[in-house]
């Protein structure tokens, strides 16, 4: 083996050596993707903003349709996605549902990319 072959073999070995860092698990990737998907819609971002800015720290679904100029079924669909992503909490009171931010959800979401 000549010196060029030796260098090439050493580079090949270094290229294929495992990095030693653990990859993101499939479960973690699905969870993070759900949050990113929930945040990828402008209406859902607006809903989060409205709920976060509400005086009582919560908003009734009846108060969320008008600001977005969307029908109640569409707003409810967006809210369900935000709840499923762990960003909003839903509490049923009589015929109405009230939404509030999950404590720490915004901070956890901000750290999602840093934890990759």
Phi, psi and omega in degrees: 000129179275177185293327177293322178293322179296315179297316179299319179293321179295319179294319178299318180294319180291324181294324185264359181288138178297146184286339182089350178268140179284139177280159176296131180290159180299321179295314178297321180296319178296317180297314180293321179297323178297321178292314179297321178296318179298323182277351184281356181255129182298325179294323179289324175296319178295319178300315177302317180297317180295314180296317181297323183273358181296144183305313183273003182079009178211158179222142177279144178303329180295338180266359186258347183282316184298313181299331181266350182056043178236158177288160182300319179298323179292316179297317179298321177299313179297320179295321178299319178297319179293323177293313181298330179280355178083018181264327180239152174251140181245132176232123180274129177228104184065236180268354183253154175246137179247141184239139176220160178290140172290128180305128178082356184296319181295316179295319178296320180295321179298332181269000184299316180289326180294334184270007179289000000 
